């Protein structure tokens, strides 16, 4: 079954005749890898990666040459196409040509070829994985490429993005591992906060020196910013002198007095304030030439109109005016750079009186998504609102419209919410709208819990019509080769149970009997799965069972019985905090978990 699964082509190729090339036999090869000079540094890197992986598969040494008179060649070259990430894999006689519309697309073609030869790039090589555990590289005495003589690939979503966001478990090493994995999974953009929450730890400037060369080597796009406007104008700037000299630049509190609170959006009707923000944003971008996209978002929990007398225009129009001004200035300072924002909270609707510049990137944030139902299923009232919101944006905005997804949420506290089939329906709908971008959070701390989601999400972001059953079957056979059947049942049960009965925000209420039945299903699966084959999957099942036991008590209002169960759950998280299954911040985690179950923390 494993051999069969590894021969399945996950990406959907264009129809073409079948062909085959013998690339190596008995640890020897006649093939030479050649690169077109126009592919630049990324093309040279692609050639090195191809040589390395082909060598690992076959034991043969694949030589790299800028040009070669060899009869048998694997050539990497540019080829004009309609999209920056389009590429082809073509067989012509003894030549295997990997062609892309950009150097990055050539790198995608390289990793796609390796996938078709049996490699599976399951995850980044994060610290909790043993060496080589994050990917599968087969061994072949005779290495043969079999497939269509010409495969043409085009992504369904132009922007496929990983968000660092809160960065609770990120450091330079984990970020470098994720960057190395991104093109293997055909992501093309990483989003990093300018300075998350103003805390100084999750900050692009802390990592730009180590990450920029790795990102550029792979042709990845860099998006920096996040929440909020206060990065460019806040009351503490210049030791408070800006606020003291220009109180009229700042937002107003409920008494209509100038407010130092960063959640109060600055006075976007004040020309001086807008000019200051524009100048600061332009300076920031000009000094960091590696940034391709500047995120300009309101503060998290933004208050746009605390003072009723100053609320002459709604948040969507205020935001649009600001974005248009900043975007125009940035284009002059850094041609090619773009501004991105989010449709979120008070500013989630499209502007009604201001035409938002179509060159601005917009991501819609369905933060209240109900995972009982698909995004376009009207039985989920929140989902119906988000589907209507997305349609409204698409009708009124001609530019890039993306999804800021919540398929891995901080609020889940690492609960194993498994979603491969659920995500497929969502992404098929998003592609039909159409939306042009898709993103997800990427925290190392609980990467393994959401590893299957991440891996399938990457494939769906390229082609939402893949065979998800095949993708899941590949995953469980690679990850659990000695107990794949039981692992497959475990993941299927987690996918069916946790999103509907677990402690998931916005889920429809369930009875204690329904939750008990769901827990019994998890417990039955756990008995069938031998934890010796994977402690991590056993931890995921154990957590799901514990969560459902708490939910069962919660459904009948038995808070006294909940408290010891939650206390035990906290100890359970702490005990296994370094396995890639549970994400702990190290800051009031106990209180955070108690609060998740609506209980006051223990003293």
For each residue, the residues with C-beta under 8 A, 3 or more apart:
1: 4 5 473 477 484
2: 5 6 477 478 481 484
3: 6 7
4: 1 7 8
5: 1 2 8 470 473 474 477
6: 2 3 118 120 136 138 474
7: 3 4 118
8: 4 5 467 470 474
9: 13 116 147
10: 115 459 466 467 470 471 474
11: 112 115 151 153 459 462 463 466
12: 463 465 466
13: 9 16 147 148 151 152 153
14: 148 150 151 152
15: 148
16: 13 148 149 150 151
17: 148 149
18: 146 147 148 149
19: 91 146 147 148 149
20: 144 145 146 147
21: 91 94 96 144 145
22: 25 142 143 144
23: 29 31 54 58 60 74 96 143 144 145
24: 27 28 29 31 54 57 58 59 60 62 140 142 143
25: 22 28 29 141 142 143
26: 141 142
27: 24 58 59 60
28: 24 25 60
29: 23 24 25 54 58 60 61 62 143
30: 70 71 72
31: 23 24 62 70 72 73 74 96
32: 62 63 64 65 68 70 72 73 74
33: 47 50 51 62 63 64 65 73 74 75 76
34: 47 64 65 66 67 68 73 74 75 76
35: 39 43 44 46 47 64 66 75 76 77
36: 39 43 75 76 77 78
37: 40 66
38: 43 77 78
39: 35 36 42 43 44 46 76 77 78 100 103 106
40: 37 43 44 103
41: 44 45 103 216 217
42: 39 45 46 103 104 106 107 217 218 219
43: 35 36 38 39 40 46 47 76 103 106 107
44: 35 39 40 41 47 48
45: 41 42 48 49 107 217 218
46: 35 39 42 43 49 50 76 98 103 106 107 109 110
47: 33 34 35 43 44 50 51 64 76 110
48: 44 45 51 52 64
49: 45 46 52 53 107 110 111
50: 33 46 47 53 54 62 74 76 98 110 113 114
51: 33 47 48 54 55 61 62 63 64
52: 48 49 55 56
53: 49 50 56 57 114 119 137
54: 23 24 29 50 51 57 58 60 62 114 117 143
55: 51 52 58 59 60 61 62
56: 52 53 137
57: 24 53 54 117 118 119 137 138 139 140 143
58: 23 24 27 29 54 55 139 140 141 143
59: 24 27 55 139
60: 23 24 27 28 29 54 55 143
61: 29 51 55
62: 24 29 31 32 33 50 51 54 55 74
63: 32 33 51
64: 32 33 34 35 47 48 51
65: 32 33 34 68 70
66: 34 35 37
67: 34
68: 32 34 65 73
69:
70: 30 31 32 65 73
71: 30 94
72: 30 31 32 94 95
73: 31 32 33 34 68 70 94 95 96
74: 23 31 32 33 34 50 62 95 96 97 98
75: 33 34 35 36 95 96 97 98
76: 33 34 35 36 39 43 46 47 50 98 99 106 109 110
77: 35 36 38 39 97 98 99 106
78: 36 38 39 99 100 101 102 103 106
79: 87 88 99 100 101
80: 101
81: 86 87 100 101 105 154
82: 86 101 154
83: 86 101 154 155 158
84: 101 102 104 105 158
85: 100 101 102 104 105 108 154 155 158 186 188
86: 81 82 83 100 101 105 152 153 154 155
87: 79 81 98 99 100 101 105 106 108 109 112 152 153
88: 79 97 98 99 100 109 150 151 152 153
89: 96 97 98 109 112 113 116 147 150 151 153
90: 96 97 99 149 150 151
91: 19 21 95 96 97 145 147 149 150
92: 95 97 149
93:
94: 21 71 72 73
95: 72 73 74 75 91 92
96: 21 23 31 73 74 75 89 90 91 113 145
97: 74 75 77 88 89 90 91 92
98: 46 50 74 75 76 77 87 88 89 106 109 110 113
99: 76 77 78 79 87 88 90 106 109
100: 39 78 79 81 85 86 87 88 103 104 105 106 107 108 109
101: 78 79 80 81 82 83 84 85 86 87 105
102: 78 84 85 105 106 219
103: 39 40 41 42 43 46 78 100 106 107 219
104: 42 84 85 100 107 108 183 188 218 219 220
105: 81 84 85 86 87 100 101 102 108 109
106: 39 42 43 46 76 77 78 87 98 99 100 102 103 109 110
107: 42 43 45 46 49 100 103 104 110 111 183 218 219
108: 85 87 100 104 105 111 112 153 183 186
109: 46 76 87 88 89 98 99 100 105 106 112 113 153
110: 46 47 49 50 76 98 106 107 113 114
111: 49 107 108 114 115 119 121 183 184 186
112: 11 87 89 108 109 115 116 151 153 186
113: 50 89 96 98 109 110 116 117 145
114: 50 53 54 110 111 117 119
115: 10 11 111 112 118 119 120 121
116: 9 89 112 113 145 147
117: 54 57 113 114 138 140 143 145
118: 6 7 57 115 136 137 138 140
119: 53 57 111 114 115 135 136 137 138
120: 6 115 135 136 474 478
121: 111 115 134 135 181 184 185
122: 134 135 136 451 455 475 478 479
123: 126 129 134 135 181 447 448 451 454 455
124: 134 174 177 178 180 181 444 447
125: 129 131 133 134 135 177 180 181
126: 123 129 134 174 177 178 444 447 580
127: 173 174 444
128: 444 448 578 579 580
129: 123 125 126 133 134 580
130: 133
131: 125
132: 135 137
133: 125 129 130
134: 121 122 123 124 125 126 129 181
135: 119 120 121 122 123 125 132 184
136: 6 118 119 120 122 478
137: 53 56 57 118 119 132
138: 6 57 117 118 119
139: 57 58 59
140: 24 57 58 117 118 143 144
141: 25 26 58
142: 22 24 25 26
143: 22 23 24 25 29 54 57 58 60 117 140
144: 20 21 22 23 140
145: 20 21 23 91 96 113 116 117
146: 18 19 20
147: 9 13 18 19 20 89 91 116 151
148: 13 14 15 16 17 18 19 151
149: 16 17 18 19 90 91 92
150: 14 16 88 89 90 91
151: 11 13 14 16 88 89 90 112 147 148
152: 13 14 86 87 88
153: 11 13 86 87 88 89 108 109 112 462
154: 81 82 83 85 86
155: 83 85 86 158 160 186 461 462 463
156: 427 431 461 462 463 464
157: 160 402 427 430 431 435 436 437 438 461 462
158: 83 84 85 155 400 436 437
159: 188 189 221 361 400 402 436 437 438 439
160: 155 157 186 187 188 189 437 438 439 458 461 462
161: 187 188 189 190 191 223 402 437 438 439 440
162: 178 182 187 189 190 191 439 440 441 442
163: 191 404 439 440 441 442
164: 167 170 175 190 191 192 193 202 442
165: 191 193 196 226 410 441
166: 196 197 202 410 443
167: 164 170 192 193 196 201 202 443
168: 410 443 445 583 584 585
169: 174 443 444 445 446 583
170: 164 167 174 175 202 443 444
171: 174 175
172: 175 176 206 207 210 211
173: 127 176 177
174: 124 126 127 169 170 171 177 178 444
175: 164 170 171 172 178 179 207 210 211
176: 172 173 179 180 210 211 214
177: 124 125 126 173 174 180 181 444
178: 124 126 162 174 175 181 182 190 442 444
179: 175 176 182 190 211 214 215 218 220
180: 124 125 176 177 184 214 218
181: 121 123 124 125 134 177 178 184 185
182: 162 178 179 185 187 188 190 218 220
183: 104 107 108 111 186 187 188 218 219 220
184: 111 121 135 180 181
185: 121 181 182 454 455 458 459
186: 85 108 111 112 155 160 183 458 461 462
187: 160 161 162 182 183 190 220 458 461
188: 85 104 159 160 161 182 183 219 220 221
189: 159 160 161 162 220 221 222 223 292 293 439
190: 161 162 164 178 179 182 187 215 220 221 222 223
191: 161 162 163 164 165 223 224 226 295 439
192: 164 167 202 204 207 222 223 224 226
193: 164 165 167 196 202 203 204 224 225 226 227
194: 203 204 224 225 226 231 284 295
195: 198 199 200 202 203 204 205 231
196: 165 166 167 193 199 201 202 203 226 227
197: 166 202 227 300
198: 195 230 234 262
199: 195 196 202 203
200: 195 203
201: 167 196 206
202: 164 166 167 170 192 193 195 196 197 199 206
203: 193 194 195 196 199 200 206 207
204: 192 193 194 195 207 208 224 288 291
205: 195 208
206: 172 201 202 203
207: 172 175 192 203 204 210 211
208: 204 205 211 212 288 290
209: 212
210: 172 175 176 207 213 214
211: 172 175 176 179 207 208 214 215
212: 208 209 215 216 222 290
213: 210 216 217
214: 176 179 180 210 211 217 218
215: 179 190 211 212 218 220 222 290
216: 41 212 213 219 220 290
217: 41 42 45 213 214
218: 42 45 104 107 179 180 182 183 214 215
219: 42 102 103 104 107 183 188 216
220: 104 179 182 183 187 188 189 190 215 216
221: 159 188 189 190 292 293
222: 189 190 192 212 215 290 291 292 293
223: 161 189 190 191 192 291 292 293 294 295 340
224: 191 192 193 194 204 288 291 293 294 295
225: 193 194 231 293 294 295 296 297 340
226: 165 191 192 193 194 196 295 297
227: 193 196 197 297 298 299 300
228: 231 262 297 298 299 300 302
229: 232 233 265 266 277 296 297 298 299 322
230: 198 233 234 262 266 299
231: 194 195 225 228 234 280 284
232: 229 276 277 280 281 284
233: 229 230 237 242 249 250 266 273 276 277 280
234: 198 230 231 237 262
235: 240 242 243 250 260 262
236: 239 240 243 260
237: 233 234 240 241 242 243
238: 241 242
239: 236
240: 235 236 237 243 244
241: 237 238 244 245
242: 233 235 237 238 245 246 249 276
243: 235 236 237 240 246 247 249 250 258 260
244: 240 241 247
245: 241 242
246: 242 243 249 250 272 273 276
247: 243 244 250 258
248: 258 267 270 272 273
249: 233 242 243 246 266 267 270 272 273 276
250: 233 235 243 246 247 258 259 260 264 266 267 273
251: 258 259 261 264 265 266 267 303 306
252: 255 256 257 258 259 264 267 306 307 310
253: 256 257 258 259 261 264 306 307
254: 306 307
255: 252 307
256: 252 253 307 309 310
257: 252 253
258: 243 247 248 250 251 252 253
259: 250 251 252 253 264 306
260: 235 236 243 250
261: 251 253 264 303
262: 198 228 230 234 235 299
263: 299 300 301 302 303
264: 250 251 252 253 259 261 302 303 306
265: 229 251 268 298 299 302 303 304 315 318
266: 229 230 233 249 250 251 270 273 277
267: 248 249 250 251 252 270 273 310
268: 265 273 274 318 319 321 322
269: 312 313 318
270: 248 249 266 267 273 274
271: 274 275
272: 246 248 249 275 276
273: 233 246 248 249 250 266 267 268 270 276 277
274: 268 270 271 277 278 322 325
275: 271 272 278 279
276: 232 233 242 246 249 272 273 279 280
277: 229 232 233 266 273 274 280 281 322 326
278: 274 275 281 282 325 326 329
279: 275 276 282 283
280: 231 232 233 276 277 283 284
281: 232 277 278 284 285 294 296 326 329 330
282: 278 279 285 286 326 329 330 333 334
283: 279 280 286 287
284: 194 231 232 280 281 287 288 294
285: 281 282 288 291 294 330 333 334 337
286: 282 283 289 333 334
287: 283 284
288: 204 208 224 284 285 291
289: 286 334
290: 208 212 215 216 222
291: 204 222 223 224 285 288 294 337
292: 189 221 222 223 336 337 338
293: 189 221 222 223 224 225 337 338 339 340 361
294: 223 224 225 281 284 285 291 330 337 338 339 340
295: 191 194 223 224 225 226 339 340 341 342
296: 225 229 281 322 323 326 339 340 341
297: 225 226 227 228 229 341 342 344
298: 227 228 229 265 302 304 315 319 344 345 346 347
299: 227 228 229 230 262 263 265 302
300: 197 227 228 263
301: 263 345
302: 228 263 264 265 298 299 315 345 346 347
303: 251 261 263 264 265 306
304: 265 298 311 314 315 318 346 347
305: 308 310 311 315 346
306: 251 252 253 254 259 264 303
307: 252 253 254 255 256 310 311
308: 305 311
309: 256
310: 252 256 267 305 307
311: 304 305 307 308
312: 269
313: 269 317 318 353
314: 304 317 318 351 352
315: 265 298 302 304 305 318 319 346 347
316: 319 320 347 348 349 350 351 352 354
317: 313 314 320 321 351 352 353 354
318: 265 268 269 304 313 314 315 321 322 347
319: 268 298 315 316 322 323 341 347 351
320: 316 317 323 324 351 354 355 356
321: 268 317 318 324 325 354
322: 229 268 274 277 296 318 319 325 326
323: 296 319 320 326 327 339 341 356 357 360
324: 320 321 327 328 354 356 357 360
325: 274 278 321 322 328 329
326: 277 278 281 282 296 322 323 329 330 339
327: 323 324 330 331 338 339 357 359 360
328: 324 325 331 332 357
329: 278 281 282 325 326 332 333
330: 281 282 285 294 326 327 333 334 337 338 339
331: 327 328 334 335 337 359
332: 328 329 335
333: 282 285 286 329 330 337
334: 282 285 286 289 330 331 337
335: 331 332
336: 292
337: 285 291 292 293 294 330 331 333 334
338: 292 293 294 327 330 359 360 361
339: 293 294 295 296 323 326 327 330 359 360 361
340: 223 225 293 294 295 296 360 361 362 363
341: 295 296 297 319 323 360 361 362 363
342: 295 297 347 362 363 364 365 404
343: 347 348 349 350 362 363 364 365 389 393
344: 297 298 347 348 365 367 404
345: 298 301 302 348
346: 298 302 304 305 315
347: 298 302 304 315 316 318 319 342 343 344
348: 316 343 344 345 364 365 389
349: 316 343 352 389 392
350: 316 343 356 392 393 396 397
351: 314 316 317 319 320 354 355 356
352: 314 316 317 349
353: 313 317
354: 316 317 320 321 324 351
355: 320 351
356: 320 323 324 350 351 360 362 397 399
357: 323 324 327 328 360 399
358: 397 398 399
359: 327 331 338 339 399
360: 323 324 327 338 339 340 341 356 357 399 400
361: 159 293 338 339 340 341 399 400 402 437
362: 340 341 342 343 356 393 397 399 400 401 402
363: 340 341 342 343 401 402 403 404 437 439
364: 342 343 348 386 389 390 393 401 402 403 404 435
365: 342 343 344 348 404 406
366: 369 375 382 383 386 389 403 404 405 406
367: 344 406
368: 382 386 505 506
369: 366 375 380 382 383 386 406 506
370: 373 380 381 382 383 506 507 508
371: 417 419 422 499 500 504 506 507
372: 379 380 499 500 507 508
373: 370 377 379 380 383
374: 377 380 383 422 425 426 429
375: 366 369 380 383 386 387 425 426 429 430
376: 383 387 429
377: 373 374 380 383 384
378: 383 384 387
379: 372 373
380: 369 370 372 373 374 375 377 383 384
381: 370 384 385
382: 366 368 369 370 385 386 506
383: 366 369 370 373 374 375 376 377 378 380 386 387
384: 377 378 380 381 387 388
385: 381 382 388 389
386: 364 366 368 369 375 382 383 389 390
387: 375 376 378 383 384 390 391 429
388: 384 385 391 392
389: 343 348 349 364 366 385 386 392 393
390: 364 386 387 393 394 401 430 433 435
391: 387 388 394 395 433
392: 349 350 388 389 395 396
393: 343 350 362 364 389 390 396 397 401
394: 390 391 397 401 433 434 435
395: 391 392
396: 350 392 393
397: 350 356 358 362 393 394 401
398: 358
399: 356 357 358 359 360 361 362
400: 158 159 360 361 362 436 437
401: 362 363 364 390 393 394 397 433 435 436 437
402: 157 159 161 361 362 363 364 435 436 437 438 439
403: 363 364 366 430 435 437 438 439
404: 163 342 344 363 364 365 366 439
405: 366 438 439 440
406: 365 366 367 369 409 441
407: 419 423 440 450 453 457
408: 412 440 441 442 443 446 450 453 454
409: 406 412 417 441 505
410: 165 166 168 413 441 443 583
411: 505 596
412: 408 409 415 417 504
413: 410 583 592 593 596
414: 445 446 449 543 573 581 582 583
415: 412 449 498 502 503 504 543 544 547
416: 449 450 494 498 540 541 543 544
417: 371 409 412 450 453 494 498 499 502 504
418: 452 453 491 494 495 498 499
419: 371 407 422 423 453 495 499
420: 423 424 452 453 456 468 471 472 495
421: 424 425 468 495
422: 371 374 419 425 426 495 499
423: 407 419 420 426 427 453 456 457 460
424: 420 421 427 428 456 460 464 466 468
425: 374 375 421 422 428 429
426: 374 375 422 423 429 430
427: 156 157 423 424 430 431 438 460 461 464
428: 424 425 431 432 464 465
429: 374 375 376 387 425 426 432 433
430: 157 375 390 403 426 427 433 434 435 438 464
431: 156 157 427 428 434 435 464
432: 428 429
433: 390 391 394 401 429 430
434: 394 430 431
435: 157 364 390 394 401 402 403 430 431 438
436: 157 158 159 400 401 402
437: 157 158 159 160 161 361 363 400 401 402 403
438: 157 159 160 161 402 403 405 427 430 435 457 461
439: 159 160 161 162 163 189 191 363 402 403 404 405
440: 161 162 163 405 407 408 453 454 457
441: 162 163 165 406 408 409 410
442: 162 163 164 178 408 447 454
443: 166 167 168 169 170 408 410 446 447 583
444: 124 126 127 128 169 170 174 177 178 447 580
445: 168 169 414 580 582 583 584
446: 169 408 414 443 449 450 580 581 582 583
447: 123 124 126 442 443 444 450 451 454 580
448: 123 128 451 536 579 580 581
449: 414 415 416 446 536 540 580 581 582
450: 407 408 416 417 446 447 453 454
451: 122 123 447 448 454 455 479
452: 418 420 455 456 472 475 491
453: 407 408 417 418 419 420 423 440 450 456 457
454: 123 185 408 440 442 447 450 451 457 458
455: 122 123 185 451 452 458 459 471 475
456: 420 423 424 452 453 459 460 468 471 472 475
457: 407 423 438 440 453 454 460 461
458: 160 185 186 187 454 455 461 462
459: 10 11 185 455 456 462 463 466 471
460: 423 424 427 456 457 463 464 466 468
461: 155 156 157 160 186 187 427 438 457 458 464
462: 11 153 155 156 157 160 186 458 459
463: 11 12 155 156 459 460 466
464: 156 424 427 428 430 431 460 461
465: 12 428
466: 10 11 12 424 459 460 463 470 471
467: 8 10 470 471
468: 420 421 424 456 460 471 472
469: 472 473
470: 5 8 10 466 467 473 474
471: 10 420 455 456 459 466 467 468 474 475
472: 420 452 456 468 469 475 476 488 491 492
473: 1 5 469 470 476 477 488
474: 5 6 8 10 120 470 471 477 478
475: 122 452 455 456 471 472 478 479
476: 472 473 479 480 484 487 488 491
477: 1 2 5 473 474 480 481 484
478: 2 120 122 136 474 475 481
479: 122 451 475 476 487 534
480: 476 477 483 484 486 487 533 534 537
481: 2 477 478 484
482: 533
483: 480 486 487 529 530 533 534
484: 1 2 476 477 480 481 487 488
485: 488 489
486: 480 483 489 490 525 528 529 530
487: 476 479 480 483 484 490 491 529 533 534 537
488: 472 473 476 484 485 491 492
489: 485 486 492 493 525 528 529
490: 486 487 493 494 525 526 528 529 537 541
491: 418 452 472 476 487 488 494 495
492: 472 488 489 495 496
493: 489 490 496 497 521 522 525
494: 416 417 418 490 491 497 498 522 540 541 544
495: 418 419 420 421 422 491 492 498 499
496: 492 493 499 500
497: 493 494 500 501 502 518 521 522 544 548
498: 415 416 417 418 494 495 501 502 504 544 547
499: 371 372 417 418 419 422 495 496 502 504 507
500: 371 372 496 497 504 507 510 518
501: 497 498 507 510 514 515 518 519 548 551
502: 415 417 497 498 499 507 544 547 548 551
503: 415 547 550 551 554 596 597
504: 371 412 415 417 498 499 500 507
505: 368 409 411
506: 368 369 370 371 382
507: 370 371 372 499 500 501 502 504 510
508: 370 372
509: 555
510: 500 501 507 514 515 518 551 555
511: 514 515 555
512: 515 516 552 553 555 556
513: 516 517
514: 501 510 511 517 518
515: 501 510 511 512 518 519 548 551 552 555
516: 512 513 519 520 548 552
517: 513 514 520 521
518: 497 500 501 510 514 515 521 522 548
519: 501 515 516 522 523 545 548 549 552
520: 516 517 523 524
521: 493 497 517 518 524 525
522: 493 494 497 518 519 525 526 541 544 545 548
523: 519 520 526 527 545
524: 520 521 527 528
525: 486 489 490 493 521 522 528 529 541
526: 490 522 523 529 538 541 542 545
527: 523 524
528: 486 489 490 524 525
529: 483 486 487 489 490 525 526 533 534 537 538 541
530: 483 486 533
531: 534 535 537 538
532:
533: 480 482 483 487 529 530 537
534: 479 480 483 487 529 531 537 538
535: 531 538 539 579
536: 448 449 539 540 579 580 581
537: 480 487 490 529 531 533 534 540 541
538: 526 529 531 534 535 541 542
539: 535 536 542 543 576 579 581 582
540: 416 449 494 536 537 543 544 581
541: 416 490 494 522 525 526 529 537 538 544 545
542: 526 538 539 545 546 572
543: 414 415 416 539 540 546 547 569 572 581 582
544: 415 416 494 497 498 502 522 540 541 547 548
545: 519 522 523 526 541 542 548 549
546: 542 543 549 550 565 568 569 572
547: 415 498 502 503 543 544 550 551 569
548: 497 501 502 515 516 518 519 522 544 545 551 552
549: 519 545 546 552 553 565
550: 503 546 547 553 554 562 565 566 569 597
551: 501 502 503 510 515 547 548 554 555
552: 512 515 516 519 548 549 555 556
553: 512 549 550 556 558 559 561 562 565
554: 503 550 551 557 558 559 562 597 598
555: 509 510 511 512 515 551 552
556: 512 552 553
557: 554
558: 553 554 561 562
559: 553 554 562 563 599
560: 563
561: 553 558 564 565
562: 550 553 554 558 559 565 566 597 599
563: 559 560 566 567 599 602
564: 561 567 568
565: 546 549 550 553 561 562 568 569
566: 550 562 563 569 570 593 594 597 599
567: 563 564 570 571 602
568: 546 564 565 571 572
569: 543 546 547 550 565 566 572 573 593
570: 566 567 573 574 589 590 593 594
571: 567 568 574 575
572: 542 543 546 568 569 575 576
573: 414 569 570 576 577 582 584 589 593
574: 570 571 577 584 589
575: 571 572
576: 539 572 573 579 581 582
577: 573 574 582 584
578: 128
579: 128 448 535 536 539 576 582
580: 126 128 129 444 445 446 447 448 449 536
581: 414 446 448 449 536 539 540 543 576
582: 414 445 446 449 539 543 573 576 577 579
583: 168 169 410 413 414 443 445 446
584: 168 445 573 574 577 589
585: 168 588 589 592
586: 589
587:
588: 585 591 592 601
589: 570 573 574 584 585 586 592 593
590: 570 593 594 601 602
591: 588 594 595 601
592: 413 585 588 589 595 596
593: 413 566 569 570 573 589 590 596 597
594: 566 570 590 591 597 599 600 601 602
595: 591 592 598 599 601
596: 411 413 503 592 593
597: 503 550 554 562 566 593 594
598: 554 595
599: 559 562 563 566 594 595
600: 594
601: 588 590 591 594 595
602: 563 567 590 594
603:
